[in-house]
């Protein structure tokens, strides 16, 4: 099994990083291809492990998927009638598989859709109850049998109203896709307005859907008869961009991240400025100059435009190396601090109480660590970059789910990293 070996401390890195397409945008866009009768072409595709997993899922349902890695492009053709069972062996490897529920229901409202529940999640409770409640607002009934959710309608999908109890990214995407062909109009309130959700809405609208905002977190979807073809350029990955900015921060270096929208990192840029970094924002890039002496800070995560929960483990590693007391409040997931025990193995002083972390920053030393999820992987990498000595990181496959050419990009900007099987 692949592992990373990182020698630190790495200091004053300089360089540029080309940001890949957003994995969290690509996956729902791939699921949305089920809505189309012919062909969907996606550009700026990040060929990470999760994208290959979604490819396998779509092929199992009857789609034809062609990749061009050199062109960062994917073509999905849906000329066959889809199979309506999404098997557990595919959903279990990637939670985004639940995003096939909405488009399958929309495309085949009079059939029975069977989607395996994905099971546990390392980050805490991420159930599909709000997705299913949203489907019920369209007239779709559901039942659970042997680990599969069965979804069907008696009269087809009919627009009405639904308000999410709390903001949910995948729930919003799923219900939007389920509503595309519904009879009449469907109003959805308290939706996620994450950049990746907006990317999905933009793609669907320019492909023939009718989705309009009627408030900051409210949309009205008028049902259309069909979607035929679609082409879309995937937005840059804001989480990847922030991750590499933090490599610049933790090494007191200078880093440029490009090919993404800096507006997607409003809160994160504010925090980086607070801790002492100089930030130069351009149209599709950010240049960061890290100060020699950085300051501790307080952070609270939340739905966009607040500080992203996906970026919290990344900044956790940075704060663990900054002298002074920092505090983080996590409001999205119940188990988001899984990087803390591993960073503590490097000598960090991080105390977790419920959804809060108290971080007393100090110098880190090398250790052997185990990654448990995608963002924890990069958090530990940051710790190892700052730590004195040689650190070994096991289970790096978690990181490869969402970071394209991770090792190559780090080495290019001067990080002393190598991999072994």
N, C-alpha and C positions, 0 to 999 in steps of 0.2 A: 504494500500500500504506500502511495506517494507521501513524502514528508518534505518539509522545507527546513533548510539549515541557514540561519541568519547570523552573521557576525556583526556585533555592534561595539561601541556606539557608532552609528553613521552620522556624520556631522555636515552641516551646510550643503545639502544636496542642491544641485542646480539642474534645470532641464525643463522639457515640455512633455506633456502627456496628452495624446489624442484620446478623447473620451468616446467610448463605444455607445451604440444605441442602448436605450433603457430597457433592461430585461423586464422590468415591471410594466412597461408599456407593450413590449413585443408579445408577451404571453396572452393578454386579453385580445390583442389584435389578431393573433393566430386563432384564438377561439372564435372570434367574430367572423372568421372566414366561412364558418358553417352556415351563416346567414345568406351567403352568396350562391347564386345558381351556376356561376361560371368560374371566374378566376380572380384571385387576389394577389397583388404583387406588393411585397414589403421591401423597403430599402433601408440602409443603415442598420442591418440586423446584427445583433451581438450573438455570435455563435458560442454561447456558454452552454453548460450541461443542461440547464432547465429548458432551453430552447430545443435541444435535441429530444428531451423527454416529451415535450409538447408535440413535436413532430411525430414521434412514435404513436402518441395518443390519437392524433388526427388521422394518421394512416390506418390505425386499427378501426376507426369509424368509417373508413372508405374513401378518404381524401387522397389526392396525389400531391406530394410535396417535393419540390425541387429546390436544392440549395446551390448558390454560387458564392462560396466563401470569399473568393478573390474580389467579387463585386459587392460583397456585403448585402446580398439580395436573396429573396425567397419568393417562390411562386407556389400558391396553393390552389388546386383546381378541384371543384366539387360537383362534377357532372353526374356522379352516381348518387343514388339514394343512400343516406347514411345509415349505418347500424346505430341502434338507439340504446346500447348498453356500454357504459364507460367502466371498464374493469378495474378492480382493486389494485392489481399489480402495477398499473400505470398511474393511478391517482395517488397511491401510497408514496411514490418517489418524488412527487411534486404537488404541493397543495393547490397550485393554480389550475389543476385539472377540474376543479369544481366549476370553473368558468365555462365549461361546456354545457352546463345545465341550462342557462338562459338561452343561448342560441339554438340548442336542440329543441327546447320547448317552443320557441318562436317559429322555427321552421316546420315542426311536426306537432302542432297543438292537439291533434286528435289521436295521436299515438301515445303509447306508454314509454316514458323516458326512464331509464334505470342508471343511476350514477352511484358508484361506490363512495361511501364516506371515507375520508382520508385518514381518520384515526387521530392520534395525539400529535401535538406540535410542541417543539422544544420551548417555544416562546410563551406558552400558556394556552388558554382557551381561545379557539378560533372556530367556533361551530358555524353551521350554515342556517341556523334558525331564522335569522333576519332575511336571508335570501329566500327561504321557503315562504315566509310571511309575505314577502313582496310578490312572489308568484301567486299566492292565494288572492291577493288584491286584484289580480287579473283573471281570477276564476279557475286557477289550477289547484287541484287537490294533490296531497302527497301522503305517502305512508312509508314506514320503514320495515324492511323485510330482509333478514340475514345480512345486515350491514350495507344494504343498498337502499337509496331513496327512490321510490317510485313516484313519478310525477305525471299527471294526466289531466285533461279537461273534458267536460261533457258537452259544452257549447262553444268551444274554442276560447281564445283569449279576448277579453273585453276590457277596454280601458276604464279606469276609475281613479282612485287616489291612494297613495301610500306615503307614510312618513317613517323614515328609519328612526328607531329609538336613540341610536347614537350613530355618528359618522362611521361608515365602513367602506373601504376602498373596493374590495372584491364584491361585496353585496351590491354596491352602486353599479359597478360594471355589469354584473350578472342581470340585474333588473332592467337596466337600460336595454341590453341585448334582447331580453325576453319580451320587451314592449314594442319592438320595432314594427311588427306586423299586426299588432292588436287592433281590434275593431274600435274606431273612435279615437279618443285621446286618453293618455295616462299621465297623471301628474305625480311626480316623485319629489318629496321634500326631505330636507336634512341630508342631502347627498354629499359625497366626497367631492372636493374640487381639486384634488391632487393633480399635478401636471399630467400624470399618466392617464387619469380618467378624462381630462380635457382632450388629450391626444386621441383617445378612443372616440369621443363625441365628434371631434373634428373629422376623423376618418369616416365615420358613419354618415355624417351630414353631407360631405362632398361626394359620397357614393350613392346618395339618393334618399337617405333617411331624413326625418323632419323632427329635430330636437332643438327646442328653444329654451333659454334661461328665462324664468319669470321671477327671479329673485337670486340672491347671492348663492343659496344652496337649494334652489328649487328649479325643476325643469318640467316642461310639458312636451310629451312625445305624441305626435300624430301618426297613427299607423299608416304605413305605405304597403303597396301590394307585393313588391319584390325588390331585391337588390341583385344586380347582375354581375358587374365587375367593380373592382376597387384597386387603387394604387395609393401608397402612402409612404412617406419618409419618416421613420421613427425618430422621436426626439432623443437628444443626448441624455445620458444617465447621470442625473444630479447626485445620486448616492456615490457612484464611482468618482465623480468630480470632487466631492467633498473628501472622500477617502484619500485621494492623492494630494489635495491641498494640505491635509493633516500630516502627510509625510514631510512636506515643506516646513510645517509648524514645528513638529517634534524634533527635527534636525537643525532648527534655526537656519533654514536655507531659503532659497528662492525657487518657486515653482510656478509654471504656467500650465493651466488646464484649458483645453480648447475643444470646440465642436459641441457645445451645449449652451443652453439658455441660462445665464447667470441669475435671471429673475427667479428661477426655480429654487435658489438658495438664499432667499432674502434673510431669513432668521439666522441661518448658519453664518452668513457673512457678517451680520451684526455681532454675533458671539466672537468670531475670530478677531474682529476689531477691538472688542472689549478686552480680550486677553493680551492685546498688544501688537497684533499683526497689521501691516500696511497692505491694503487691498486695492488693486487697480482693476476696475470692471470695464470690460469692452463689450461689443455687441454679442459675441459668441465665445468669450473666453474670460478667464480671471487670472491675473498675475498676483501672487502672494509673496510678500517679503516678511519673513519672521523676525521678530525682535530677539536680541540675545537674552533678555530677561523678560519672561512672560508672566502674566498675572492670573490668579485663580478667578473663578466666576461662578454664577448660579445659572442653571438651565432647567427649563421645563418643556418636555416634549408635548406634542399635540398634532391634530390634523393640520394639513397645509392651510395657511402659510406659516404655521408655527414650526418650531424645530422638529425635524422628522425623527420618528422613533428609530428608523433604520440607521440614522446617523449618530444615535446616542452611544452605542458601543465604541464607535470610532473616536468621538471626542472624549470618552471615558479614559482611553489610553493616553491621550494627550494631557488631560488634567492630572493623571497619575504621576506625570513627570514634571509638573509645574509646582514649584515651591508655594506652600500656602494651603488654605482650606477651600475646596470647591464643593458645590452641592448640585445634585441632579435629581429632578422629580420626573418619573416616567408615568405617563397617564394612559398609555395605549395597551401595553402587554403586561401580564402579571409576572413574567419570568424573563425580562429583557437584560438582566445583569449577569448573564452567564459567563461573560469575559472576566468578571471581577475576581473569582478564585484563581484563575490562571495568571492574571496580572499580579495578584498578591504573591504568587509563587516567584515572581520576579522581584519581589521586595516592595511592591506597591502597598499602600495603606488605604484600602477601600472597605468601608463598612456599609452593609446593606440592611435596611429596615423597611420591610414592606415594599413600597414603590419608590423609596428614596435611597440615594447613595451619598455618603459623606466621603470625600476624597482628600486625603492629606498627601500632597505631592512630594516626591523625593526621587533621588537617583535610583534607577533600576539596574538589576543584574541578571545575567542570562539564566535560563532554566529550560527544562523540557516541558512542553505544554500540549494540551489536547483541545482541538476545536470542536465545538458542539453545534454550531449553526453558521450560516453565511456571514453575517456581519461580525460575529465573534472572531472569525478567522482573521479578518483584517485588523481588528482591535489587537489581537495577540501579535500579529506581524508588526504593528506600530510599536508595541512594547518591546519586541525583540530588536527592532531598529534602534531604539534608544538605549537598550540595556548593554552593559559592559560584558563582553564575552560571547560565547557561541550558544545560541538557543536553537532547539529543535522543536518544530511544530508538526504534530501528527494530525491525521484526518483532514488534510487540507482540501479533500474533495468537496467539503462543504463550501469553501470559498470559490471553487471552480464552477459552482452552480450559477454564480452571478457576476464574476469578474473575468473578463475576457483577456487572455494572455497576461495574467497577473504577474507571473515571475518575470516575463520578458519586459514588461513596462517598468517594474521596479528596478530591474538591473540596468535598464537604459538611463535612468536618472541617478545611478550611482550607488544603489543599495547593494550591499554584499549578501546576496542570496543565491542559493543553489538548491536543487531538488534531488532527492534520492528515492528509489523504490524500496 
